[in-house]
Amino acid sequence: IPHPLDVPCPTSMPEGFYLIIVGQEVGIFYTWKDAALQVLEISGAVYYKCKTFQQALADYTAAYDKGELRAIPTPGGPFWPTAPCTPSP
């Protein structure tokens, strides 16, 4: 779960500010295409579009401080953590 200070500002004019509280990944996403990958077909996903980056970051920070952020990647999906490689003996 990224700390609020680690959430990047947009580098170009974003399509929107999509805040994901519960999804495969959490954070602020700048296009619906990116946000949709995190929330569609995820039971219990919590997300919404904010008007400004400042609002999205303030809401993200509040959710972070309350422990409400929850990453729930689909097993075997693109956001599922992979096992670290271990060298052969």
QUIQUITA-V179228 format. One record per pair of residues at least 24 apart in sequence whose ideal C-beta (glycine too) atoms are under 7 Angstrom apart, sorted by the first residue. I is the first residue (numbers start at 1). J is the second residue. If there is no record, write none. Layout:
BEGIN
i={I:I}
j={J:J}
END
This chain:
BEGIN
i={1:1:1:2:4:4:4:4:7:7:9:10:16:17:17:17:17:17:18:18:19:19:19:19:19:19:20:21:21:21:21:21:22:22:22:23:24:24:24:24:24:24:25:25:26:26:28:28:28:42}
j={26:69:71:27:57:60:61:64:57:60:53:53:49:49:50:52:53:56:47:49:47:48:50:56:59:60:47:46:47:63:68:69:46:70:72:47:71:72:73:74:77:79:71:79:69:71:56:57:60:72}
END
